[in-house]
Amino acid sequence: MKNILFFITVFFALMLSSLTVAAAQTTVSISSAVEENHTIRVVGRVNNPVENQRLVIMGCAADDYDGYVYSDDIYMNNIAAPLDNNGNFTLTLELDDHISIRDDSNYVIRIGGSNIDSPAVIMLSRSTESGVVILGDVNIDGRITADDAALTLQYVLFGMSYISDEQVAAMRVTATGIITADNAANILMKVLDASYVFPVNR
């Protein structure tokens, strides 16, 4: 009986310690990443930051995104995290002259750092003059192109957790509010015929 009580006590002690470790895990999330005039502004939050929390930032074209760094990628290592009391941060990155954010590509931003096991990833948005979401403009570059339709279809097929709420809102061109391949097809119709009216606006 004593042996059974001993093992039960050890079991619960191990469970409690594992829950404590899990609760104290350092994680990062990104709420937005916007590029304007060769400057990227990233807003996010670090939960349970460690002392002297550092961040590592990487950005690359979405079709190149495989976790590796290329010579023309955005890459900033070991940045001191400018956290407020709640772990929120805003990073402003002025891009080097040799880095060119191409208009014909979609980009992702990834942030990791000290004690962060799972980096956060989000699609980079481009600032528009109005600042208003344009239906069909999924990559937020101020235009509706075949890239927007392709990005919508990729979202339908693969989920793509780094897509922002703003980009999802731009996909909602049908009346159902559910994003399917039909949304991508409607965006492509708009590309082919500028006078085409999205179902949500009829």
mmCIF file of the C-alpha atoms, coordinates in Angstrom:
data_MODEL
# 
_entry.id   MODEL 
# 
loop_
_atom_site.group_PDB 
_atom_site.id 
_atom_site.type_symbol 
_atom_site.label_atom_id 
_atom_site.label_alt_id 
_atom_site.label_comp_id 
_atom_site.label_asym_id 
_atom_site.label_entity_id 
_atom_site.label_seq_id 
_atom_site.pdbx_PDB_ins_code 
_atom_site.Cartn_x 
_atom_site.Cartn_y 
_atom_site.Cartn_z 
_atom_site.occupancy 
_atom_site.B_iso_or_equiv 
_atom_site.pdbx_formal_charge 
_atom_site.auth_seq_id 
_atom_site.auth_comp_id 
_atom_site.auth_asym_id 
_atom_site.auth_atom_id 
_atom_site.pdbx_PDB_model_num 
ATOM 1   C CA . MET A 1 1   ? 0.000   0.000  0.000   1.00 0.00 ? 1   MET A CA 1 
ATOM 2   C CA . LYS A 1 2   ? 2.849   2.382  0.829   1.00 0.00 ? 2   LYS A CA 1 
ATOM 3   C CA . ASN A 1 3   ? 4.435   1.648  -2.535  1.00 0.00 ? 3   ASN A CA 1 
ATOM 4   C CA . ILE A 1 4   ? 1.187   2.472  -4.331  1.00 0.00 ? 4   ILE A CA 1 
ATOM 5   C CA . LEU A 1 5   ? 0.826   5.765  -2.440  1.00 0.00 ? 5   LEU A CA 1 
ATOM 6   C CA . PHE A 1 6   ? 4.455   6.594  -3.212  1.00 0.00 ? 6   PHE A CA 1 
ATOM 7   C CA . PHE A 1 7   ? 3.995   6.022  -6.960  1.00 0.00 ? 7   PHE A CA 1 
ATOM 8   C CA . ILE A 1 8   ? 0.737   8.004  -6.992  1.00 0.00 ? 8   ILE A CA 1 
ATOM 9   C CA . THR A 1 9   ? 2.475   10.893 -5.199  1.00 0.00 ? 9   THR A CA 1 
ATOM 10  C CA . VAL A 1 10  ? 5.410   10.816 -7.634  1.00 0.00 ? 10  VAL A CA 1 
ATOM 11  C CA . PHE A 1 11  ? 3.030   10.635 -10.611 1.00 0.00 ? 11  PHE A CA 1 
ATOM 12  C CA . PHE A 1 12  ? 1.067   13.719 -9.545  1.00 0.00 ? 12  PHE A CA 1 
ATOM 13  C CA . ALA A 1 13  ? 4.269   15.591 -8.678  1.00 0.00 ? 13  ALA A CA 1 
ATOM 14  C CA . LEU A 1 14  ? 5.612   14.941 -12.193 1.00 0.00 ? 14  LEU A CA 1 
ATOM 15  C CA . MET A 1 15  ? 2.287   15.976 -13.745 1.00 0.00 ? 15  MET A CA 1 
ATOM 16  C CA . LEU A 1 16  ? 2.282   19.201 -11.726 1.00 0.00 ? 16  LEU A CA 1 
ATOM 17  C CA . SER A 1 17  ? 5.858   20.042 -12.709 1.00 0.00 ? 17  SER A CA 1 
ATOM 18  C CA . SER A 1 18  ? 5.140   19.399 -16.409 1.00 0.00 ? 18  SER A CA 1 
ATOM 19  C CA . LEU A 1 19  ? 2.070   21.655 -16.243 1.00 0.00 ? 19  LEU A CA 1 
ATOM 20  C CA . THR A 1 20  ? 4.149   24.383 -14.590 1.00 0.00 ? 20  THR A CA 1 
ATOM 21  C CA . VAL A 1 21  ? 6.781   24.150 -17.347 1.00 0.00 ? 21  VAL A CA 1 
ATOM 22  C CA . ALA A 1 22  ? 4.082   24.261 -20.037 1.00 0.00 ? 22  ALA A CA 1 
ATOM 23  C CA . ALA A 1 23  ? 2.465   27.306 -18.413 1.00 0.00 ? 23  ALA A CA 1 
ATOM 24  C CA . ALA A 1 24  ? 5.793   29.143 -18.356 1.00 0.00 ? 24  ALA A CA 1 
ATOM 25  C CA . GLN A 1 25  ? 6.641   28.450 -22.007 1.00 0.00 ? 25  GLN A CA 1 
ATOM 26  C CA . THR A 1 26  ? 7.702   31.504 -23.991 1.00 0.00 ? 26  THR A CA 1 
ATOM 27  C CA . THR A 1 27  ? 5.605   32.050 -27.122 1.00 0.00 ? 27  THR A CA 1 
ATOM 28  C CA . VAL A 1 28  ? 5.305   34.822 -29.711 1.00 0.00 ? 28  VAL A CA 1 
ATOM 29  C CA . SER A 1 29  ? 2.387   36.000 -31.846 1.00 0.00 ? 29  SER A CA 1 
ATOM 30  C CA . ILE A 1 30  ? 2.162   38.589 -34.635 1.00 0.00 ? 30  ILE A CA 1 
ATOM 31  C CA . SER A 1 31  ? -0.969  40.695 -35.109 1.00 0.00 ? 31  SER A CA 1 
ATOM 32  C CA . SER A 1 32  ? 0.228   42.627 -38.177 1.00 0.00 ? 32  SER A CA 1 
ATOM 33  C CA . ALA A 1 33  ? 3.188   43.185 -40.503 1.00 0.00 ? 33  ALA A CA 1 
ATOM 34  C CA . VAL A 1 34  ? 2.898   46.061 -42.965 1.00 0.00 ? 34  VAL A CA 1 
ATOM 35  C CA . GLU A 1 35  ? 5.418   47.396 -45.507 1.00 0.00 ? 35  GLU A CA 1 
ATOM 36  C CA . GLU A 1 36  ? 5.328   51.030 -46.585 1.00 0.00 ? 36  GLU A CA 1 
ATOM 37  C CA . ASN A 1 37  ? 8.069   53.115 -48.223 1.00 0.00 ? 37  ASN A CA 1 
ATOM 38  C CA . HIS A 1 38  ? 10.718  50.401 -47.767 1.00 0.00 ? 38  HIS A CA 1 
ATOM 39  C CA . THR A 1 39  ? 9.970   50.142 -44.043 1.00 0.00 ? 39  THR A CA 1 
ATOM 40  C CA . ILE A 1 40  ? 8.298   47.190 -42.325 1.00 0.00 ? 40  ILE A CA 1 
ATOM 41  C CA . ARG A 1 41  ? 6.285   47.651 -39.124 1.00 0.00 ? 41  ARG A CA 1 
ATOM 42  C CA . VAL A 1 42  ? 5.595   44.487 -37.119 1.00 0.00 ? 42  VAL A CA 1 
ATOM 43  C CA . VAL A 1 43  ? 3.207   44.423 -34.144 1.00 0.00 ? 43  VAL A CA 1 
ATOM 44  C CA . GLY A 1 44  ? 3.072   41.402 -31.863 1.00 0.00 ? 44  GLY A CA 1 
ATOM 45  C CA . ARG A 1 45  ? 3.292   39.977 -28.366 1.00 0.00 ? 45  ARG A CA 1 
ATOM 46  C CA . VAL A 1 46  ? 5.645   37.708 -26.398 1.00 0.00 ? 46  VAL A CA 1 
ATOM 47  C CA . ASN A 1 47  ? 4.009   35.594 -23.684 1.00 0.00 ? 47  ASN A CA 1 
ATOM 48  C CA . ASN A 1 48  ? 6.172   34.737 -20.661 1.00 0.00 ? 48  ASN A CA 1 
ATOM 49  C CA . PRO A 1 49  ? 9.301   36.479 -21.988 1.00 0.00 ? 49  PRO A CA 1 
ATOM 50  C CA . VAL A 1 50  ? 12.638  35.484 -20.513 1.00 0.00 ? 50  VAL A CA 1 
ATOM 51  C CA . GLU A 1 51  ? 15.003  38.003 -18.975 1.00 0.00 ? 51  GLU A CA 1 
ATOM 52  C CA . ASN A 1 52  ? 16.700  40.054 -21.723 1.00 0.00 ? 52  ASN A CA 1 
ATOM 53  C CA . GLN A 1 53  ? 14.322  38.600 -24.325 1.00 0.00 ? 53  GLN A CA 1 
ATOM 54  C CA . ARG A 1 54  ? 15.785  38.610 -27.854 1.00 0.00 ? 54  ARG A CA 1 
ATOM 55  C CA . LEU A 1 55  ? 13.996  38.272 -31.192 1.00 0.00 ? 55  LEU A CA 1 
ATOM 56  C CA . VAL A 1 56  ? 15.050  36.904 -34.577 1.00 0.00 ? 56  VAL A CA 1 
ATOM 57  C CA . ILE A 1 57  ? 13.176  38.234 -37.618 1.00 0.00 ? 57  ILE A CA 1 
ATOM 58  C CA . MET A 1 58  ? 13.099  36.704 -41.085 1.00 0.00 ? 58  MET A CA 1 
ATOM 59  C CA . GLY A 1 59  ? 11.160  37.685 -44.167 1.00 0.00 ? 59  GLY A CA 1 
ATOM 60  C CA . CYS A 1 60  ? 11.098  36.130 -47.617 1.00 0.00 ? 60  CYS A CA 1 
ATOM 61  C CA . ALA A 1 61  ? 8.948   35.636 -50.678 1.00 0.00 ? 61  ALA A CA 1 
ATOM 62  C CA . ALA A 1 62  ? 6.136   33.202 -49.846 1.00 0.00 ? 62  ALA A CA 1 
ATOM 63  C CA . ASP A 1 63  ? 7.060   30.879 -52.702 1.00 0.00 ? 63  ASP A CA 1 
ATOM 64  C CA . ASP A 1 64  ? 10.585  30.612 -51.241 1.00 0.00 ? 64  ASP A CA 1 
ATOM 65  C CA . TYR A 1 65  ? 9.393   30.021 -47.664 1.00 0.00 ? 65  TYR A CA 1 
ATOM 66  C CA . ASP A 1 66  ? 11.078  26.853 -46.457 1.00 0.00 ? 66  ASP A CA 1 
ATOM 67  C CA . GLY A 1 67  ? 12.859  28.004 -43.321 1.00 0.00 ? 67  GLY A CA 1 
ATOM 68  C CA . TYR A 1 68  ? 16.119  28.872 -45.054 1.00 0.00 ? 68  TYR A CA 1 
ATOM 69  C CA . VAL A 1 69  ? 17.638  32.310 -45.481 1.00 0.00 ? 69  VAL A CA 1 
ATOM 70  C CA . TYR A 1 70  ? 18.594  33.599 -48.918 1.00 0.00 ? 70  TYR A CA 1 
ATOM 71  C CA . SER A 1 71  ? 20.927  36.487 -49.659 1.00 0.00 ? 71  SER A CA 1 
ATOM 72  C CA . ASP A 1 72  ? 18.137  38.920 -50.562 1.00 0.00 ? 72  ASP A CA 1 
ATOM 73  C CA . ASP A 1 73  ? 15.873  37.987 -47.644 1.00 0.00 ? 73  ASP A CA 1 
ATOM 74  C CA . ILE A 1 74  ? 15.017  40.205 -44.686 1.00 0.00 ? 74  ILE A CA 1 
ATOM 75  C CA . TYR A 1 75  ? 16.977  38.797 -41.767 1.00 0.00 ? 75  TYR A CA 1 
ATOM 76  C CA . MET A 1 76  ? 17.687  40.427 -38.409 1.00 0.00 ? 76  MET A CA 1 
ATOM 77  C CA . ASN A 1 77  ? 19.231  38.329 -35.666 1.00 0.00 ? 77  ASN A CA 1 
ATOM 78  C CA . ASN A 1 78  ? 19.329  38.822 -31.915 1.00 0.00 ? 78  ASN A CA 1 
ATOM 79  C CA . ILE A 1 79  ? 17.325  42.037 -31.604 1.00 0.00 ? 79  ILE A CA 1 
ATOM 80  C CA . ALA A 1 80  ? 16.540  43.204 -28.067 1.00 0.00 ? 80  ALA A CA 1 
ATOM 81  C CA . ALA A 1 81  ? 12.754  42.874 -27.761 1.00 0.00 ? 81  ALA A CA 1 
ATOM 82  C CA . PRO A 1 82  ? 11.145  46.277 -27.012 1.00 0.00 ? 82  PRO A CA 1 
ATOM 83  C CA . LEU A 1 83  ? 8.421   44.830 -24.762 1.00 0.00 ? 83  LEU A CA 1 
ATOM 84  C CA . ASP A 1 84  ? 5.927   46.768 -22.656 1.00 0.00 ? 84  ASP A CA 1 
ATOM 85  C CA . ASN A 1 85  ? 4.638   45.443 -19.325 1.00 0.00 ? 85  ASN A CA 1 
ATOM 86  C CA . ASN A 1 86  ? 2.226   43.093 -21.111 1.00 0.00 ? 86  ASN A CA 1 
ATOM 87  C CA . GLY A 1 87  ? 4.800   41.706 -23.545 1.00 0.00 ? 87  GLY A CA 1 
ATOM 88  C CA . ASN A 1 88  ? 3.523   43.731 -26.522 1.00 0.00 ? 88  ASN A CA 1 
ATOM 89  C CA . PHE A 1 89  ? 6.036   45.014 -29.049 1.00 0.00 ? 89  PHE A CA 1 
ATOM 90  C CA . THR A 1 90  ? 6.245   47.131 -32.186 1.00 0.00 ? 90  THR A CA 1 
ATOM 91  C CA . LEU A 1 91  ? 9.267   46.729 -34.440 1.00 0.00 ? 91  LEU A CA 1 
ATOM 92  C CA . THR A 1 92  ? 10.108  49.131 -37.233 1.00 0.00 ? 92  THR A CA 1 
ATOM 93  C CA . LEU A 1 93  ? 12.576  47.736 -39.755 1.00 0.00 ? 93  LEU A CA 1 
ATOM 94  C CA . GLU A 1 94  ? 14.095  50.015 -42.374 1.00 0.00 ? 94  GLU A CA 1 
ATOM 95  C CA . LEU A 1 95  ? 15.167  47.748 -45.202 1.00 0.00 ? 95  LEU A CA 1 
ATOM 96  C CA . ASP A 1 96  ? 18.712  47.841 -46.549 1.00 0.00 ? 96  ASP A CA 1 
ATOM 97  C CA . ASP A 1 97  ? 19.150  49.199 -50.064 1.00 0.00 ? 97  ASP A CA 1 
ATOM 98  C CA . HIS A 1 98  ? 20.078  45.758 -51.391 1.00 0.00 ? 98  HIS A CA 1 
ATOM 99  C CA . ILE A 1 99  ? 16.727  44.299 -50.286 1.00 0.00 ? 99  ILE A CA 1 
ATOM 100 C CA . SER A 1 100 ? 13.944  44.776 -52.805 1.00 0.00 ? 100 SER A CA 1 
ATOM 101 C CA . ILE A 1 101 ? 10.333  43.963 -51.909 1.00 0.00 ? 101 ILE A CA 1 
ATOM 102 C CA . ARG A 1 102 ? 9.053   42.893 -55.317 1.00 0.00 ? 102 ARG A CA 1 
ATOM 103 C CA . ASP A 1 103 ? 5.563   43.987 -56.336 1.00 0.00 ? 103 ASP A CA 1 
ATOM 104 C CA . ASP A 1 104 ? 4.927   40.656 -58.045 1.00 0.00 ? 104 ASP A CA 1 
ATOM 105 C CA . SER A 1 105 ? 5.571   38.521 -54.929 1.00 0.00 ? 105 SER A CA 1 
ATOM 106 C CA . ASN A 1 106 ? 3.847   37.827 -51.634 1.00 0.00 ? 106 ASN A CA 1 
ATOM 107 C CA . TYR A 1 107 ? 6.067   37.879 -48.558 1.00 0.00 ? 107 TYR A CA 1 
ATOM 108 C CA . VAL A 1 108 ? 5.958   36.228 -45.157 1.00 0.00 ? 108 VAL A CA 1 
ATOM 109 C CA . ILE A 1 109 ? 7.467   37.500 -41.923 1.00 0.00 ? 109 ILE A CA 1 
ATOM 110 C CA . ARG A 1 110 ? 8.611   35.026 -39.279 1.00 0.00 ? 110 ARG A CA 1 
ATOM 111 C CA . ILE A 1 111 ? 9.622   35.915 -35.709 1.00 0.00 ? 111 ILE A CA 1 
ATOM 112 C CA . GLY A 1 112 ? 11.330  33.632 -33.215 1.00 0.00 ? 112 GLY A CA 1 
ATOM 113 C CA . GLY A 1 113 ? 13.864  34.300 -30.480 1.00 0.00 ? 113 GLY A CA 1 
ATOM 114 C CA . SER A 1 114 ? 15.320  33.237 -27.187 1.00 0.00 ? 114 SER A CA 1 
ATOM 115 C CA . ASN A 1 115 ? 13.358  30.408 -25.530 1.00 0.00 ? 115 ASN A CA 1 
ATOM 116 C CA . ILE A 1 116 ? 10.700  30.459 -28.325 1.00 0.00 ? 116 ILE A CA 1 
ATOM 117 C CA . ASP A 1 117 ? 10.202  26.940 -29.719 1.00 0.00 ? 117 ASP A CA 1 
ATOM 118 C CA . SER A 1 118 ? 7.586   27.796 -32.358 1.00 0.00 ? 118 SER A CA 1 
ATOM 119 C CA . PRO A 1 119 ? 8.184   30.998 -34.380 1.00 0.00 ? 119 PRO A CA 1 
ATOM 120 C CA . ALA A 1 120 ? 5.140   33.029 -35.424 1.00 0.00 ? 120 ALA A CA 1 
ATOM 121 C CA . VAL A 1 121 ? 4.497   33.600 -39.125 1.00 0.00 ? 121 VAL A CA 1 
ATOM 122 C CA . ILE A 1 122 ? 2.284   36.149 -40.903 1.00 0.00 ? 122 ILE A CA 1 
ATOM 123 C CA . MET A 1 123 ? 1.814   37.359 -44.458 1.00 0.00 ? 123 MET A CA 1 
ATOM 124 C CA . LEU A 1 124 ? 3.324   40.797 -45.099 1.00 0.00 ? 124 LEU A CA 1 
ATOM 125 C CA . SER A 1 125 ? 0.728   43.399 -46.101 1.00 0.00 ? 125 SER A CA 1 
ATOM 126 C CA . ARG A 1 126 ? 1.404   46.452 -48.239 1.00 0.00 ? 126 ARG A CA 1 
ATOM 127 C CA . SER A 1 127 ? -0.034  49.752 -47.068 1.00 0.00 ? 127 SER A CA 1 
ATOM 128 C CA . THR A 1 128 ? -2.615  51.361 -49.323 1.00 0.00 ? 128 THR A CA 1 
ATOM 129 C CA . GLU A 1 129 ? -3.347  55.087 -49.508 1.00 0.00 ? 129 GLU A CA 1 
ATOM 130 C CA . SER A 1 130 ? -6.856  54.677 -48.116 1.00 0.00 ? 130 SER A CA 1 
ATOM 131 C CA . GLY A 1 131 ? -5.934  52.095 -45.524 1.00 0.00 ? 131 GLY A CA 1 
ATOM 132 C CA . VAL A 1 132 ? -9.272  50.375 -46.300 1.00 0.00 ? 132 VAL A CA 1 
ATOM 133 C CA . VAL A 1 133 ? -9.566  46.690 -47.188 1.00 0.00 ? 133 VAL A CA 1 
ATOM 134 C CA . ILE A 1 134 ? -10.262 46.321 -50.912 1.00 0.00 ? 134 ILE A CA 1 
ATOM 135 C CA . LEU A 1 135 ? -12.384 43.260 -51.653 1.00 0.00 ? 135 LEU A CA 1 
ATOM 136 C CA . GLY A 1 136 ? -10.331 40.842 -53.731 1.00 0.00 ? 136 GLY A CA 1 
ATOM 137 C CA . ASP A 1 137 ? -7.001  42.489 -52.880 1.00 0.00 ? 137 ASP A CA 1 
ATOM 138 C CA . VAL A 1 138 ? -5.805  39.611 -50.726 1.00 0.00 ? 138 VAL A CA 1 
ATOM 139 C CA . ASN A 1 139 ? -2.102  40.479 -50.680 1.00 0.00 ? 139 ASN A CA 1 
ATOM 140 C CA . ILE A 1 140 ? -2.996  44.102 -49.801 1.00 0.00 ? 140 ILE A CA 1 
ATOM 141 C CA . ASP A 1 141 ? -0.922  45.716 -52.550 1.00 0.00 ? 141 ASP A CA 1 
ATOM 142 C CA . GLY A 1 142 ? -3.665  48.021 -53.817 1.00 0.00 ? 142 GLY A CA 1 
ATOM 143 C CA . ARG A 1 143 ? -4.459  45.927 -56.920 1.00 0.00 ? 143 ARG A CA 1 
ATOM 144 C CA . ILE A 1 144 ? -6.598  42.886 -57.729 1.00 0.00 ? 144 ILE A CA 1 
ATOM 145 C CA . THR A 1 145 ? -4.542  40.401 -59.718 1.00 0.00 ? 145 THR A CA 1 
ATOM 146 C CA . ALA A 1 146 ? -4.297  36.667 -60.356 1.00 0.00 ? 146 ALA A CA 1 
ATOM 147 C CA . ASP A 1 147 ? -1.945  36.511 -57.356 1.00 0.00 ? 147 ASP A CA 1 
ATOM 148 C CA . ASP A 1 148 ? -4.902  37.371 -55.106 1.00 0.00 ? 148 ASP A CA 1 
ATOM 149 C CA . ALA A 1 149 ? -6.968  34.528 -56.551 1.00 0.00 ? 149 ALA A CA 1 
ATOM 150 C CA . ALA A 1 150 ? -4.038  32.123 -56.165 1.00 0.00 ? 150 ALA A CA 1 
ATOM 151 C CA . LEU A 1 151 ? -3.462  33.206 -52.557 1.00 0.00 ? 151 LEU A CA 1 
ATOM 152 C CA . THR A 1 152 ? -7.151  32.644 -51.766 1.00 0.00 ? 152 THR A CA 1 
ATOM 153 C CA . LEU A 1 153 ? -7.039  29.152 -53.241 1.00 0.00 ? 153 LEU A CA 1 
ATOM 154 C CA . GLN A 1 154 ? -3.878  28.355 -51.265 1.00 0.00 ? 154 GLN A CA 1 
ATOM 155 C CA . TYR A 1 155 ? -5.681  29.486 -48.107 1.00 0.00 ? 155 TYR A CA 1 
ATOM 156 C CA . VAL A 1 156 ? -8.622  27.195 -48.910 1.00 0.00 ? 156 VAL A CA 1 
ATOM 157 C CA . LEU A 1 157 ? -6.349  24.203 -49.556 1.00 0.00 ? 157 LEU A CA 1 
ATOM 158 C CA . PHE A 1 158 ? -3.667  24.632 -46.890 1.00 0.00 ? 158 PHE A CA 1 
ATOM 159 C CA . GLY A 1 159 ? -5.026  26.938 -44.178 1.00 0.00 ? 159 GLY A CA 1 
ATOM 160 C CA . MET A 1 160 ? -1.942  29.212 -44.111 1.00 0.00 ? 160 MET A CA 1 
ATOM 161 C CA . SER A 1 161 ? -1.978  30.408 -40.488 1.00 0.00 ? 161 SER A CA 1 
ATOM 162 C CA . TYR A 1 162 ? 0.123   33.453 -41.358 1.00 0.00 ? 162 TYR A CA 1 
ATOM 163 C CA . ILE A 1 163 ? -2.716  35.086 -43.318 1.00 0.00 ? 163 ILE A CA 1 
ATOM 164 C CA . SER A 1 164 ? -3.934  38.167 -41.414 1.00 0.00 ? 164 SER A CA 1 
ATOM 165 C CA . ASP A 1 165 ? -7.564  39.000 -40.532 1.00 0.00 ? 165 ASP A CA 1 
ATOM 166 C CA . GLU A 1 166 ? -7.363  41.894 -43.006 1.00 0.00 ? 166 GLU A CA 1 
ATOM 167 C CA . GLN A 1 167 ? -6.429  39.499 -45.804 1.00 0.00 ? 167 GLN A CA 1 
ATOM 168 C CA . VAL A 1 168 ? -9.210  37.070 -44.886 1.00 0.00 ? 168 VAL A CA 1 
ATOM 169 C CA . ALA A 1 169 ? -11.646 40.006 -45.010 1.00 0.00 ? 169 ALA A CA 1 
ATOM 170 C CA . ALA A 1 170 ? -10.425 40.783 -48.544 1.00 0.00 ? 170 ALA A CA 1 
ATOM 171 C CA . MET A 1 171 ? -11.256 37.188 -49.555 1.00 0.00 ? 171 MET A CA 1 
ATOM 172 C CA . ARG A 1 172 ? -14.918 37.511 -48.515 1.00 0.00 ? 172 ARG A CA 1 
ATOM 173 C CA . VAL A 1 173 ? -16.303 38.340 -51.975 1.00 0.00 ? 173 VAL A CA 1 
ATOM 174 C CA . THR A 1 174 ? -19.214 35.873 -51.955 1.00 0.00 ? 174 THR A CA 1 
ATOM 175 C CA . ALA A 1 175 ? -22.506 36.207 -50.099 1.00 0.00 ? 175 ALA A CA 1 
ATOM 176 C CA . THR A 1 176 ? -22.017 33.125 -47.902 1.00 0.00 ? 176 THR A CA 1 
ATOM 177 C CA . GLY A 1 177 ? -19.179 34.465 -45.732 1.00 0.00 ? 177 GLY A CA 1 
ATOM 178 C CA . ILE A 1 178 ? -17.484 31.053 -46.030 1.00 0.00 ? 178 ILE A CA 1 
ATOM 179 C CA . ILE A 1 179 ? -14.206 31.053 -47.937 1.00 0.00 ? 179 ILE A CA 1 
ATOM 180 C CA . THR A 1 180 ? -14.059 28.330 -50.587 1.00 0.00 ? 180 THR A CA 1 
ATOM 181 C CA . ALA A 1 181 ? -12.613 27.866 -54.056 1.00 0.00 ? 181 ALA A CA 1 
ATOM 182 C CA . ASP A 1 182 ? -15.617 29.891 -55.258 1.00 0.00 ? 182 ASP A CA 1 
ATOM 183 C CA . ASN A 1 183 ? -14.067 32.985 -53.650 1.00 0.00 ? 183 ASN A CA 1 
ATOM 184 C CA . ALA A 1 184 ? -10.876 32.466 -55.643 1.00 0.00 ? 184 ALA A CA 1 
ATOM 185 C CA . ALA A 1 185 ? -12.921 31.976 -58.827 1.00 0.00 ? 185 ALA A CA 1 
ATOM 186 C CA . ASN A 1 186 ? -14.806 35.241 -58.239 1.00 0.00 ? 186 ASN A CA 1 
ATOM 187 C CA . ILE A 1 187 ? -11.580 37.149 -57.664 1.00 0.00 ? 187 ILE A CA 1 
ATOM 188 C CA . LEU A 1 188 ? -10.227 35.736 -60.916 1.00 0.00 ? 188 LEU A CA 1 
ATOM 189 C CA . MET A 1 189 ? -13.424 36.862 -62.681 1.00 0.00 ? 189 MET A CA 1 
ATOM 190 C CA . LYS A 1 190 ? -12.708 40.393 -61.426 1.00 0.00 ? 190 LYS A CA 1 
ATOM 191 C CA . VAL A 1 191 ? -9.169  40.158 -62.807 1.00 0.00 ? 191 VAL A CA 1 
ATOM 192 C CA . LEU A 1 192 ? -10.504 39.148 -66.234 1.00 0.00 ? 192 LEU A CA 1 
ATOM 193 C CA . ASP A 1 193 ? -13.333 41.694 -66.245 1.00 0.00 ? 193 ASP A CA 1 
ATOM 194 C CA . ALA A 1 194 ? -12.896 44.890 -64.209 1.00 0.00 ? 194 ALA A CA 1 
ATOM 195 C CA . SER A 1 195 ? -16.657 45.590 -64.433 1.00 0.00 ? 195 SER A CA 1 
ATOM 196 C CA . TYR A 1 196 ? -17.519 42.283 -62.719 1.00 0.00 ? 196 TYR A CA 1 
ATOM 197 C CA . VAL A 1 197 ? -19.411 42.819 -59.454 1.00 0.00 ? 197 VAL A CA 1 
ATOM 198 C CA . PHE A 1 198 ? -18.638 40.476 -56.548 1.00 0.00 ? 198 PHE A CA 1 
ATOM 199 C CA . PRO A 1 199 ? -21.702 38.541 -55.263 1.00 0.00 ? 199 PRO A CA 1 
ATOM 200 C CA . VAL A 1 200 ? -21.347 40.168 -51.833 1.00 0.00 ? 200 VAL A CA 1 
ATOM 201 C CA . ASN A 1 201 ? -22.027 43.581 -53.440 1.00 0.00 ? 201 ASN A CA 1 
ATOM 202 C CA . ARG A 1 202 ? -25.053 42.558 -55.517 1.00 0.00 ? 202 ARG A CA 1 
# 
